[in-house]
Amino acid sequence: MSQTQINTNQEWLKVLGKGMVTIPKKWREALGITTGDIVRAKKEGDKVVIEAQKDSNVPYRIYTDTEIEEFLKEDKLPKNLTKKLKKKFS
């Protein structure tokens, strides 16, 4: 009987709200990624690559007011849900 080989360097992940995914625990442990750490994500063709940060000197980006306004706009609840919640909790 033949055994199926399992590739432990590959995993299907479910995309949650706001595009969040969970990096498998074994990978986080192997890469030394802990809660609150910074990782780098980059798009390579049709792939997303997430890299662990190697040093503590992490570059950061300052967002413009326009970008922040866009983030906040995207984060708002739909009007119909807002009405339902206001009605329920008023």
C-alpha positions, 0 to 999 in steps of 0.5 A: 500500500502506498503512502501519500506524502504530505507537504508541510510547507504548503497549506490552504488558508481561509481568508477571514474578514478584512482579508485576515488569514492565520499562519499555521502554529507550526510555521509561526513557531518554526519562524519565531513569529509571536503575537504582535510581531511585524511580518512583511507581505508582498505580492509576487505575480499571483502569489502572496509571500509573507516573510518573518522580520529578521531584525528589530529595525523595522521600517514603517510607513506614515499614511496620508490623511486621504489614506486614513480617511479611506481606511475609515470609510471601508471600516464603516458598517453598512447603513442597513446594519447600522439602523438595525443595531441602533434600533436594537440597542436604543 
